[in-house]
Amino acid sequence: MNVPQGQLRRAVESRKQFLIQKLLHHGFMMQEQRLLQEFTLSELEREWSSMQAQDNVSL
């Protein structure tokens, strides 16, 4: 698959913003003094998966 680098970067940034909004909407609390914008896409996805797992367990 040949995806232009600029298009890939926009897709990653779009996904990051989507996850940041989801995390904030669901009450994500920071344990560190680190901004969500500084997280990598992988870190954001890990936090979102963790939050969803906690929600499923508490239901």
VODREN-745511 format. One record per residue: z negated, y negated, x negated of N, C-alpha, C, CB in turn. Coordinates in steps of 0.05 Angstrom, whole numbers, plus 5000, padded with zeros to 4 digits. Each point is the difference from the previous one (the first is absolute). Glycine has a CB too. Layout:
<fikols>
ZYXZYXZYXZYX...
</fikols>
This chain:
<fikols>
500050234983500049775017500049754982497650255037504349584968500249764983499249765016503850214974493749695023499049785014499749764981497550305032503749474975499749774982497049934996504449825016494950104960497249954993498749795018501150134953500349665053498949795017499350105028502649674975499150515035499550115027497550194999505049975010494850184969497650174997497549844998502950344977497249455007497649824997499249885027501449904953500550015063499449895026498850215019503849674994497250575004498950225017497150064992504750205005494849814969497250054991498249775009501850264960499049495036498449785009499649995030501749744961500350345054499750015029498050215008504849855005495350384982498150225006497249924993503650344992496149524985497449914991498849815021501350054952500349765057499049805020499350145026502949654979498750555029499450155024497250144998505050075007494650064970497550144996497649814998502550364977497949415010497949804997499149915028501849854955500250095062499449915027498550225016504049704999496950554998498650225014497150034990504550235005495149764969497350034989498249775010501950234959499149535040498449775009499450025030502049724964500050365052499650025029497950225007504849865006495050344977498150225006497449964985503950305006495649464984497449934988499550104972498550005045503650024939499750094972498149814986504750205000493349924987498149844985500450064970496750015038503449784947500450024971497450074987503749665001496350534980497750074985500049854973499950455022502549454971500349854975500949725007501150424974498949415007501049735004502949994993495549804990506050375021502950034994501649955025499150334963502949505036501649945023501850235007499949524988500550535038501850215008502849964989497350065042503649694955502749954989500350104972500249605029497550454957500150104972500350305000497349614985502250535037500250295001502950084997495850035029504650214960502750114999500550135027499850084949502749985056500750135025498550275002504649784999495250374980498650255000497149965008503150184965495649625024497249955006499649925029499349854953502549995057499949925029500450245018501749554988500250625005500450245016497650194999505049964992493850064985497650174998497749895017501450124953498249615046497949885017500650045029499149664964503450315044500750035028499650295009503349634996497550564988499550285006497150075003504250114976494249775006497150055000498849885026499949994949501049775058499049875024500750175025500349554978502250555023500850165023498450265001504649804997494950324981498450254999497249945010502750174961496149615032497349935010500049965030498949794955503250085055500249955028500250265016502249564990499450634999500350255014497450175000504849994986493749994993497550154998497949885019501050124953499049615050497949885016500650015030499149704962503350395046500750005029498850235014504149784990
</fikols>
